Each structure stands twice: as C-alpha cells, then as structure tokens.
Amino acid sequence: MSARQLCRFSDIPDGGARVIDEACIGRPVIVVRRAEQVWAYVNRCPHFSVPLDFVPGSVSCYRSQVLMCAHHSALFRFNDGFCIEGPCAGAALEGVPVEVDSSAWIVCLAP
C-alpha cells in the first residue's frame, strides 16, 4: 500500500472533524480526531447515501465522541463509524484506513 497525505494532524481540532474532498479513494473523506487518535470514513450516510455535511466541509461533532449527519441527525461513533442513534441505527460509515506519519501528516493507506 502507498500512503497519500490528507492533511496535517494539527489541521483537525481535538474532538473535531475535517472533510477532505476527493481524497485517496476518489470520494470525499471525513477525518476525525480525539486526542492522539485519528479515524477516517467515506463522507456518505448509510441512510440515504448523502454527505454528512450540509454546509460543505462542516461536520457536526458532539462531545468528541460522535459525528452527526446534518440531514437526519444520525449519530456515528468516532472510533468505528457505527450508528448509535437515528434512522440508520445499527449501520456504519465506510472506514478508510489512515495513520499519522512521522512528519505529523495524516496519511491514507487505502490502495
């Protein structure tokens, strides 16, 4: 696998998220951060296949633990993308493998 840089670790606020358009997989990706951990998901709600952000690039996060879909208020856990509340409860966001490299870049490990 080759790693592609998405953004700097410092570009994501602790407890926040950032949308990277046409990221490493050819679709927008949401990168979320809590403390030193990062996760990434395809920016697509499993309920109606719409982006989680209503205003492009602005994803709602609650208590540094969940992402909220702007269209149906579904809540997805940071650490696994699992929907814990809303119309798609029990479904999950599609994960994208990422890590923080030695230069503090969040890199995508998807092929």
Phi and psi in radians as a Rosetta constraint file:
Dihedral C 1 N 2 CA 2 C 2 CIRCULARHARMONIC -1.842 0.35
Dihedral N 2 CA 2 C 2 N 3 CIRCULARHARMONIC 2.458 0.35
Dihedral C 2 N 3 CA 3 C 3 CIRCULARHARMONIC -1.617 0.35
Dihedral N 3 CA 3 C 3 N 4 CIRCULARHARMONIC 2.367 0.35
Dihedral C 3 N 4 CA 4 C 4 CIRCULARHARMONIC -2.058 0.35
Dihedral N 4 CA 4 C 4 N 5 CIRCULARHARMONIC 2.293 0.35
Dihedral C 4 N 5 CA 5 C 5 CIRCULARHARMONIC -1.197 0.35
Dihedral N 5 CA 5 C 5 N 6 CIRCULARHARMONIC 2.311 0.35
Dihedral C 5 N 6 CA 6 C 6 CIRCULARHARMONIC -1.779 0.35
Dihedral N 6 CA 6 C 6 N 7 CIRCULARHARMONIC -0.922 0.35
Dihedral C 6 N 7 CA 7 C 7 CIRCULARHARMONIC -2.919 0.35
Dihedral N 7 CA 7 C 7 N 8 CIRCULARHARMONIC 2.966 0.35
Dihedral C 7 N 8 CA 8 C 8 CIRCULARHARMONIC -1.301 0.35
Dihedral N 8 CA 8 C 8 N 9 CIRCULARHARMONIC 2.564 0.35
Dihedral C 8 N 9 CA 9 C 9 CIRCULARHARMONIC -0.955 0.35
Dihedral N 9 CA 9 C 9 N 10 CIRCULARHARMONIC -0.720 0.35
Dihedral C 9 N 10 CA 10 C 10 CIRCULARHARMONIC -1.216 0.35
Dihedral N 10 CA 10 C 10 N 11 CIRCULARHARMONIC -0.217 0.35
Dihedral C 10 N 11 CA 11 C 11 CIRCULARHARMONIC -1.299 0.35
Dihedral N 11 CA 11 C 11 N 12 CIRCULARHARMONIC -0.260 0.35
Dihedral C 11 N 12 CA 12 C 12 CIRCULARHARMONIC -1.870 0.35
Dihedral N 12 CA 12 C 12 N 13 CIRCULARHARMONIC 2.074 0.35
Dihedral C 12 N 13 CA 13 C 13 CIRCULARHARMONIC -1.180 0.35
Dihedral N 13 CA 13 C 13 N 14 CIRCULARHARMONIC 2.590 0.35
Dihedral C 13 N 14 CA 14 C 14 CIRCULARHARMONIC -1.025 0.35
Dihedral N 14 CA 14 C 14 N 15 CIRCULARHARMONIC 2.176 0.35
Dihedral C 14 N 15 CA 15 C 15 CIRCULARHARMONIC 1.475 0.35
Dihedral N 15 CA 15 C 15 N 16 CIRCULARHARMONIC 0.184 0.35
Dihedral C 15 N 16 CA 16 C 16 CIRCULARHARMONIC -2.123 0.35
Dihedral N 16 CA 16 C 16 N 17 CIRCULARHARMONIC -3.007 0.35
Dihedral C 16 N 17 CA 17 C 17 CIRCULARHARMONIC -2.528 0.35
Dihedral N 17 CA 17 C 17 N 18 CIRCULARHARMONIC 2.805 0.35
Dihedral C 17 N 18 CA 18 C 18 CIRCULARHARMONIC -2.522 0.35
Dihedral N 18 CA 18 C 18 N 19 CIRCULARHARMONIC 2.420 0.35
Dihedral C 18 N 19 CA 19 C 19 CIRCULARHARMONIC -1.633 0.35
Dihedral N 19 CA 19 C 19 N 20 CIRCULARHARMONIC 2.262 0.35
Dihedral C 19 N 20 CA 20 C 20 CIRCULARHARMONIC -1.907 0.35
Dihedral N 20 CA 20 C 20 N 21 CIRCULARHARMONIC 1.967 0.35
Dihedral C 20 N 21 CA 21 C 21 CIRCULARHARMONIC -1.252 0.35
Dihedral N 21 CA 21 C 21 N 22 CIRCULARHARMONIC 2.459 0.35
Dihedral C 21 N 22 CA 22 C 22 CIRCULARHARMONIC 0.739 0.35
Dihedral N 22 CA 22 C 22 N 23 CIRCULARHARMONIC 0.936 0.35
Dihedral C 22 N 23 CA 23 C 23 CIRCULARHARMONIC -1.209 0.35
Dihedral N 23 CA 23 C 23 N 24 CIRCULARHARMONIC -2.641 0.35
Dihedral C 23 N 24 CA 24 C 24 CIRCULARHARMONIC -1.115 0.35
Dihedral N 24 CA 24 C 24 N 25 CIRCULARHARMONIC -0.284 0.35
Dihedral C 24 N 25 CA 25 C 25 CIRCULARHARMONIC -1.917 0.35
Dihedral N 25 CA 25 C 25 N 26 CIRCULARHARMONIC 0.130 0.35
Dihedral C 25 N 26 CA 26 C 26 CIRCULARHARMONIC 1.419 0.35
Dihedral N 26 CA 26 C 26 N 27 CIRCULARHARMONIC 0.126 0.35
Dihedral C 26 N 27 CA 27 C 27 CIRCULARHARMONIC -2.369 0.35
Dihedral N 27 CA 27 C 27 N 28 CIRCULARHARMONIC 2.716 0.35
Dihedral C 27 N 28 CA 28 C 28 CIRCULARHARMONIC -1.066 0.35
Dihedral N 28 CA 28 C 28 N 29 CIRCULARHARMONIC 2.476 0.35
Dihedral C 28 N 29 CA 29 C 29 CIRCULARHARMONIC -2.180 0.35
Dihedral N 29 CA 29 C 29 N 30 CIRCULARHARMONIC 2.452 0.35
Dihedral C 29 N 30 CA 30 C 30 CIRCULARHARMONIC -1.741 0.35
Dihedral N 30 CA 30 C 30 N 31 CIRCULARHARMONIC 2.189 0.35
Dihedral C 30 N 31 CA 31 C 31 CIRCULARHARMONIC -1.859 0.35
Dihedral N 31 CA 31 C 31 N 32 CIRCULARHARMONIC 2.230 0.35
Dihedral C 31 N 32 CA 32 C 32 CIRCULARHARMONIC -2.071 0.35
Dihedral N 32 CA 32 C 32 N 33 CIRCULARHARMONIC 2.673 0.35
Dihedral C 32 N 33 CA 33 C 33 CIRCULARHARMONIC -2.418 0.35
Dihedral N 33 CA 33 C 33 N 34 CIRCULARHARMONIC 2.413 0.35
Dihedral C 33 N 34 CA 34 C 34 CIRCULARHARMONIC -2.388 0.35
Dihedral N 34 CA 34 C 34 N 35 CIRCULARHARMONIC 2.031 0.35
Dihedral C 34 N 35 CA 35 C 35 CIRCULARHARMONIC 0.966 0.35
Dihedral N 35 CA 35 C 35 N 36 CIRCULARHARMONIC -2.084 0.35
Dihedral C 35 N 36 CA 36 C 36 CIRCULARHARMONIC -1.678 0.35
Dihedral N 36 CA 36 C 36 N 37 CIRCULARHARMONIC 0.030 0.35
Dihedral C 36 N 37 CA 37 C 37 CIRCULARHARMONIC -1.729 0.35
Dihedral N 37 CA 37 C 37 N 38 CIRCULARHARMONIC 2.543 0.35
Dihedral C 37 N 38 CA 38 C 38 CIRCULARHARMONIC -2.338 0.35
Dihedral N 38 CA 38 C 38 N 39 CIRCULARHARMONIC 2.585 0.35
Dihedral C 38 N 39 CA 39 C 39 CIRCULARHARMONIC -2.421 0.35
Dihedral N 39 CA 39 C 39 N 40 CIRCULARHARMONIC 2.784 0.35
Dihedral C 39 N 40 CA 40 C 40 CIRCULARHARMONIC -2.455 0.35
Dihedral N 40 CA 40 C 40 N 41 CIRCULARHARMONIC 2.571 0.35
Dihedral C 40 N 41 CA 41 C 41 CIRCULARHARMONIC -2.487 0.35
Dihedral N 41 CA 41 C 41 N 42 CIRCULARHARMONIC 2.632 0.35
Dihedral C 41 N 42 CA 42 C 42 CIRCULARHARMONIC -1.090 0.35
Dihedral N 42 CA 42 C 42 N 43 CIRCULARHARMONIC 2.374 0.35
Dihedral C 42 N 43 CA 43 C 43 CIRCULARHARMONIC -1.389 0.35
Dihedral N 43 CA 43 C 43 N 44 CIRCULARHARMONIC 1.251 0.35
Dihedral C 43 N 44 CA 44 C 44 CIRCULARHARMONIC -2.653 0.35
Dihedral N 44 CA 44 C 44 N 45 CIRCULARHARMONIC 2.065 0.35
Dihedral C 44 N 45 CA 45 C 45 CIRCULARHARMONIC -1.254 0.35
Dihedral N 45 CA 45 C 45 N 46 CIRCULARHARMONIC 2.339 0.35
Dihedral C 45 N 46 CA 46 C 46 CIRCULARHARMONIC -1.240 0.35
Dihedral N 46 CA 46 C 46 N 47 CIRCULARHARMONIC -0.159 0.35
Dihedral C 46 N 47 CA 47 C 47 CIRCULARHARMONIC -1.244 0.35
Dihedral N 47 CA 47 C 47 N 48 CIRCULARHARMONIC -1.021 0.35
Dihedral C 47 N 48 CA 48 C 48 CIRCULARHARMONIC -2.211 0.35
Dihedral N 48 CA 48 C 48 N 49 CIRCULARHARMONIC 0.264 0.35
Dihedral C 48 N 49 CA 49 C 49 CIRCULARHARMONIC 1.003 0.35
Dihedral N 49 CA 49 C 49 N 50 CIRCULARHARMONIC 0.677 0.35
Dihedral C 49 N 50 CA 50 C 50 CIRCULARHARMONIC -1.862 0.35
Dihedral N 50 CA 50 C 50 N 51 CIRCULARHARMONIC 2.744 0.35
Dihedral C 50 N 51 CA 51 C 51 CIRCULARHARMONIC -1.105 0.35
Dihedral N 51 CA 51 C 51 N 52 CIRCULARHARMONIC 2.664 0.35
Dihedral C 51 N 52 CA 52 C 52 CIRCULARHARMONIC -1.288 0.35
Dihedral N 52 CA 52 C 52 N 53 CIRCULARHARMONIC -0.404 0.35
Dihedral C 52 N 53 CA 53 C 53 CIRCULARHARMONIC -1.628 0.35
Dihedral N 53 CA 53 C 53 N 54 CIRCULARHARMONIC 2.336 0.35
Dihedral C 53 N 54 CA 54 C 54 CIRCULARHARMONIC -1.490 0.35
Dihedral N 54 CA 54 C 54 N 55 CIRCULARHARMONIC -0.861 0.35
Dihedral C 54 N 55 CA 55 C 55 CIRCULARHARMONIC -1.542 0.35
Dihedral N 55 CA 55 C 55 N 56 CIRCULARHARMONIC 2.113 0.35
Dihedral C 55 N 56 CA 56 C 56 CIRCULARHARMONIC -0.866 0.35
Dihedral N 56 CA 56 C 56 N 57 CIRCULARHARMONIC 2.206 0.35
Dihedral C 56 N 57 CA 57 C 57 CIRCULARHARMONIC 1.551 0.35
Dihedral N 57 CA 57 C 57 N 58 CIRCULARHARMONIC -0.148 0.35
Dihedral C 57 N 58 CA 58 C 58 CIRCULARHARMONIC -1.900 0.35
Dihedral N 58 CA 58 C 58 N 59 CIRCULARHARMONIC 1.837 0.35
Dihedral C 58 N 59 CA 59 C 59 CIRCULARHARMONIC -1.924 0.35
Dihedral N 59 CA 59 C 59 N 60 CIRCULARHARMONIC 2.287 0.35
Dihedral C 59 N 60 CA 60 C 60 CIRCULARHARMONIC -1.357 0.35
Dihedral N 60 CA 60 C 60 N 61 CIRCULARHARMONIC 2.333 0.35
Dihedral C 60 N 61 CA 61 C 61 CIRCULARHARMONIC -2.153 0.35
Dihedral N 61 CA 61 C 61 N 62 CIRCULARHARMONIC 2.519 0.35
Dihedral C 61 N 62 CA 62 C 62 CIRCULARHARMONIC -2.184 0.35
Dihedral N 62 CA 62 C 62 N 63 CIRCULARHARMONIC 2.162 0.35
Dihedral C 62 N 63 CA 63 C 63 CIRCULARHARMONIC 0.898 0.35
Dihedral N 63 CA 63 C 63 N 64 CIRCULARHARMONIC 0.551 0.35
Dihedral C 63 N 64 CA 64 C 64 CIRCULARHARMONIC 0.980 0.35
Dihedral N 64 CA 64 C 64 N 65 CIRCULARHARMONIC 0.472 0.35
Dihedral C 64 N 65 CA 65 C 65 CIRCULARHARMONIC -2.267 0.35
Dihedral N 65 CA 65 C 65 N 66 CIRCULARHARMONIC -0.527 0.35
Dihedral C 65 N 66 CA 66 C 66 CIRCULARHARMONIC -2.411 0.35
Dihedral N 66 CA 66 C 66 N 67 CIRCULARHARMONIC 2.606 0.35
Dihedral C 66 N 67 CA 67 C 67 CIRCULARHARMONIC -1.653 0.35
Dihedral N 67 CA 67 C 67 N 68 CIRCULARHARMONIC 2.585 0.35
Dihedral C 67 N 68 CA 68 C 68 CIRCULARHARMONIC -2.115 0.35
Dihedral N 68 CA 68 C 68 N 69 CIRCULARHARMONIC 2.261 0.35
Dihedral C 68 N 69 CA 69 C 69 CIRCULARHARMONIC -1.226 0.35
Dihedral N 69 CA 69 C 69 N 70 CIRCULARHARMONIC 2.192 0.35
Dihedral C 69 N 70 CA 70 C 70 CIRCULARHARMONIC -1.210 0.35
Dihedral N 70 CA 70 C 70 N 71 CIRCULARHARMONIC -0.293 0.35
Dihedral C 70 N 71 CA 71 C 71 CIRCULARHARMONIC -1.598 0.35
Dihedral N 71 CA 71 C 71 N 72 CIRCULARHARMONIC -0.612 0.35
Dihedral C 71 N 72 CA 72 C 72 CIRCULARHARMONIC -2.296 0.35
Dihedral N 72 CA 72 C 72 N 73 CIRCULARHARMONIC 0.055 0.35
Dihedral C 72 N 73 CA 73 C 73 CIRCULARHARMONIC 1.120 0.35
Dihedral N 73 CA 73 C 73 N 74 CIRCULARHARMONIC 0.381 0.35
Dihedral C 73 N 74 CA 74 C 74 CIRCULARHARMONIC -1.152 0.35
Dihedral N 74 CA 74 C 74 N 75 CIRCULARHARMONIC 2.496 0.35
Dihedral C 74 N 75 CA 75 C 75 CIRCULARHARMONIC -1.943 0.35
Dihedral N 75 CA 75 C 75 N 76 CIRCULARHARMONIC 2.273 0.35
Dihedral C 75 N 76 CA 76 C 76 CIRCULARHARMONIC -2.125 0.35
Dihedral N 76 CA 76 C 76 N 77 CIRCULARHARMONIC 2.252 0.35
Dihedral C 76 N 77 CA 77 C 77 CIRCULARHARMONIC -1.129 0.35
Dihedral N 77 CA 77 C 77 N 78 CIRCULARHARMONIC 2.460 0.35
Dihedral C 77 N 78 CA 78 C 78 CIRCULARHARMONIC -0.995 0.35
Dihedral N 78 CA 78 C 78 N 79 CIRCULARHARMONIC -0.860 0.35
Dihedral C 78 N 79 CA 79 C 79 CIRCULARHARMONIC -1.295 0.35
Dihedral N 79 CA 79 C 79 N 80 CIRCULARHARMONIC -0.327 0.35
Dihedral C 79 N 80 CA 80 C 80 CIRCULARHARMONIC -2.507 0.35
Dihedral N 80 CA 80 C 80 N 81 CIRCULARHARMONIC 0.001 0.35
Dihedral C 80 N 81 CA 81 C 81 CIRCULARHARMONIC 1.272 0.35
Dihedral N 81 CA 81 C 81 N 82 CIRCULARHARMONIC 0.142 0.35
Dihedral C 81 N 82 CA 82 C 82 CIRCULARHARMONIC -1.267 0.35
Dihedral N 82 CA 82 C 82 N 83 CIRCULARHARMONIC 2.343 0.35
Dihedral C 82 N 83 CA 83 C 83 CIRCULARHARMONIC -1.424 0.35
Dihedral N 83 CA 83 C 83 N 84 CIRCULARHARMONIC 2.046 0.35
Dihedral C 83 N 84 CA 84 C 84 CIRCULARHARMONIC -1.742 0.35
Dihedral N 84 CA 84 C 84 N 85 CIRCULARHARMONIC -0.218 0.35
Dihedral C 84 N 85 CA 85 C 85 CIRCULARHARMONIC -2.795 0.35
Dihedral N 85 CA 85 C 85 N 86 CIRCULARHARMONIC 2.486 0.35
Dihedral C 85 N 86 CA 86 C 86 CIRCULARHARMONIC 2.101 0.35
Dihedral N 86 CA 86 C 86 N 87 CIRCULARHARMONIC -3.051 0.35
Dihedral C 86 N 87 CA 87 C 87 CIRCULARHARMONIC -1.178 0.35
Dihedral N 87 CA 87 C 87 N 88 CIRCULARHARMONIC -0.264 0.35
Dihedral C 87 N 88 CA 88 C 88 CIRCULARHARMONIC -2.000 0.35
Dihedral N 88 CA 88 C 88 N 89 CIRCULARHARMONIC 0.465 0.35
Dihedral C 88 N 89 CA 89 C 89 CIRCULARHARMONIC -0.879 0.35
Dihedral N 89 CA 89 C 89 N 90 CIRCULARHARMONIC 2.305 0.35
Dihedral C 89 N 90 CA 90 C 90 CIRCULARHARMONIC 1.691 0.35
Dihedral N 90 CA 90 C 90 N 91 CIRCULARHARMONIC -0.325 0.35
Dihedral C 90 N 91 CA 91 C 91 CIRCULARHARMONIC -1.507 0.35
Dihedral N 91 CA 91 C 91 N 92 CIRCULARHARMONIC -3.135 0.35
Dihedral C 91 N 92 CA 92 C 92 CIRCULARHARMONIC -2.584 0.35
Dihedral N 92 CA 92 C 92 N 93 CIRCULARHARMONIC 2.707 0.35
Dihedral C 92 N 93 CA 93 C 93 CIRCULARHARMONIC -1.233 0.35
Dihedral N 93 CA 93 C 93 N 94 CIRCULARHARMONIC 2.693 0.35
Dihedral C 93 N 94 CA 94 C 94 CIRCULARHARMONIC -1.409 0.35
Dihedral N 94 CA 94 C 94 N 95 CIRCULARHARMONIC 2.061 0.35
Dihedral C 94 N 95 CA 95 C 95 CIRCULARHARMONIC -1.293 0.35
Dihedral N 95 CA 95 C 95 N 96 CIRCULARHARMONIC 2.626 0.35
Dihedral C 95 N 96 CA 96 C 96 CIRCULARHARMONIC -2.215 0.35
Dihedral N 96 CA 96 C 96 N 97 CIRCULARHARMONIC 2.156 0.35
Dihedral C 96 N 97 CA 97 C 97 CIRCULARHARMONIC -1.216 0.35
Dihedral N 97 CA 97 C 97 N 98 CIRCULARHARMONIC 2.210 0.35
Dihedral C 97 N 98 CA 98 C 98 CIRCULARHARMONIC -2.423 0.35
Dihedral N 98 CA 98 C 98 N 99 CIRCULARHARMONIC 2.847 0.35
Dihedral C 98 N 99 CA 99 C 99 CIRCULARHARMONIC -2.693 0.35
Dihedral N 99 CA 99 C 99 N 100 CIRCULARHARMONIC 2.924 0.35
Dihedral C 99 N 100 CA 100 C 100 CIRCULARHARMONIC -1.739 0.35
Dihedral N 100 CA 100 C 100 N 101 CIRCULARHARMONIC 2.169 0.35
Dihedral C 100 N 101 CA 101 C 101 CIRCULARHARMONIC -1.491 0.35
Dihedral N 101 CA 101 C 101 N 102 CIRCULARHARMONIC 3.131 0.35
Dihedral C 101 N 102 CA 102 C 102 CIRCULARHARMONIC -1.151 0.35
Dihedral N 102 CA 102 C 102 N 103 CIRCULARHARMONIC -0.271 0.35
Dihedral C 102 N 103 CA 103 C 103 CIRCULARHARMONIC -1.743 0.35
Dihedral N 103 CA 103 C 103 N 104 CIRCULARHARMONIC 0.233 0.35
Dihedral C 103 N 104 CA 104 C 104 CIRCULARHARMONIC 1.163 0.35
Dihedral N 104 CA 104 C 104 N 105 CIRCULARHARMONIC 0.538 0.35
Dihedral C 104 N 105 CA 105 C 105 CIRCULARHARMONIC -1.740 0.35
Dihedral N 105 CA 105 C 105 N 106 CIRCULARHARMONIC 2.462 0.35
Dihedral C 105 N 106 CA 106 C 106 CIRCULARHARMONIC -1.479 0.35
Dihedral N 106 CA 106 C 106 N 107 CIRCULARHARMONIC 2.137 0.35
Dihedral C 106 N 107 CA 107 C 107 CIRCULARHARMONIC -2.059 0.35
Dihedral N 107 CA 107 C 107 N 108 CIRCULARHARMONIC 2.530 0.35
Dihedral C 107 N 108 CA 108 C 108 CIRCULARHARMONIC -1.569 0.35
Dihedral N 108 CA 108 C 108 N 109 CIRCULARHARMONIC 2.327 0.35
Dihedral C 108 N 109 CA 109 C 109 CIRCULARHARMONIC -1.848 0.35
Dihedral N 109 CA 109 C 109 N 110 CIRCULARHARMONIC 0.105 0.35
Dihedral C 109 N 110 CA 110 C 110 CIRCULARHARMONIC -1.167 0.35
Dihedral N 110 CA 110 C 110 N 111 CIRCULARHARMONIC 2.505 0.35
